[in-house]
Amino acid sequence: MTRFVKIALAGAMSLWGLLGVMGNLSHYSVNLEFVAGVMAMSDQMLDTSAWWAAHAITNPVIVNIGFAFIYLSKLATGILCALGAWRMWQARAADGASFQRAKTLVILGAGISIFMLFFGFIIISGIWFSMWQASYGLAIHQFAFIYMAALALIASYVNVKDD
């Protein structure tokens, strides 16, 4: 029974990634504009003439790279977790070592988005671009943390060895 739960959770992480990238790309210009606003620090509530305002980036190439980091991470999570869930399904009746090996892509896929959420949203957006000062910043940080924590907890549970 535990193996079926782990397979389902791997599939759910895949769905999170795939739906996330679909949302990012189906509203590409809106999402790109949001990323550009964060990187430009355009919605700061404090004095933007302060030293930290020099962190702002408006170069469209760098903004596009930042947005690509988000949606490509979600795409990688979606694909890797789907492939990993399939491998886990195929190994569901195998010995513990075989089932453990089948989890590798799931852990990698989850790890990519955990890194993206922590590095991209918490560290870069939150600290470097001071997104927490923007009117929308706290809500974005809360969702990034919720997604990151959920992915980390699920990946940790999935990775627990099965006999």
N, C-alpha and C positions, 0 to 999 in steps of 0.2 A: 504493500500500500504506500509506503514512504517513497518508493521510487516513482510511483505514478504522480504523487504530489510534486516531487522535484521536477519531473518532466513538464508538468503543467505550469509550474512557476517559471521554468526556462522559457516555455512558450509565451507566457505573459510578458516576460522581459523583452522578448522578441517583438511582440505586439506593441509594447511601449515605444520601442525604438522606431519601428516602421510607421506607426501612427504619428509619432513626433516628426519624423522627416517629411511625411506627407503634409502635415500642417505647416511646417516651415517652408516647403517648396510651393504649396498651393497658394500661399499668401506671401510670395517671395519679396515683392517690393515693400510691403508693410513691415515684414520682419527685418529686412535689410535696413530699412529706415530706422527701426528701433535700435539695432546694433550700432548704426552710425550715430544715433543720438547719444547712446551710452558712451561710445568711444570719443565723441566730441565734447562730452560732459555738458551737454546743452540744457539739461533740466536740473541744474544744481540749485539748491536752496541757499547755499552759503556764498560768500564772496568769491567769485570766479577769477578775481585778479590775484588771488593768493598763489604761493609757489606751486602748490599741487595742481593748479589748473594747467600748468605746463605739460602735464601728462596727457592732455587731450590729443587725440589723433583724428585727423579728418581726411587723410589720404584714402581715396576710394579703393585702391588696390588692397591696402591693409585692412580696411573695413570688410571687403569681400572675403579676404582670407579668414578674418575673425568669424564671419557668419558661416563660411564653409566648414570651419572647425566644429561648429555646433551641429550642422545637419549631417556632415559626413560621420561624425562620431555616433549620432543616432542611427544612421544607416548601417554602420559597421556593427553596432549592437544588435540591431534587428536581424541582420543576416547571420552573424556569428551565433547568436542565441537560437535562431531557427535551426541552423545546421547542427548545433550542439544538442538541441532538444530531439532532433531526429536521430542523432547518434545514441543518445540516451535511450530513446524508444527502442532502437534496434538492440541495445545491450540490456534491456530491462530484465531479462531472464538469465543473464550471464553472471559469472562470479563477481565478487566485490571489486577486484582489481580492474576488471574489464569495464565495469560500470563507472568506476572512478575515472578511468582514462577517457571515457565518453563525455565527461563533463568539461573537458579542457576548453572547448570553444565557448561554452556558456560563461565560464569564469573570465575568459579573455574578453568576450563581448560586453559583459557587465562592467569589467574593469575599465574599458575604454570610456564608457559614459560616466562612470564614477569619477574618473580623472577629468573628463571634460567639465562636469558640473562643479567639482571642487576647484580645479585650476582656473577654468574659464569664468565661472560665475562668482565663486566665493573669493578667490584671490585676485584675478585680473579685474573683473567688473566691480567687485565689492571694494577692494583695497586700492588698486591702481587707479581706477576711474571713479572711485568714491560713489558708486551707484546708490549706496544707502542714503545719500543726501537727496536723491531725485525723488519726485513725488511717487513714482511707481517702484522705487528701489527695494523697499522692504518686502513687498509682496513677491517680487521676483526672487529675492534671496530665500524667502520662505519656501517657495515651490522648488527652487534648486536644491535646497537642503532636504526637503521631503523626498524628492526623486532620488537624490544621492543616497540618503539613508535607506530607502526602500530597496534600491538596487544592491547596496552593500549587504543588507540583512538577508535578502533573498540569495545572493551569491554565496554568502557564508553558509547559509543553511543547505543550499544545493551541494556545496563542496564538502560537507560532512561525510565521512566515509560510511559506506554501506557494506554490510557483511553478505 
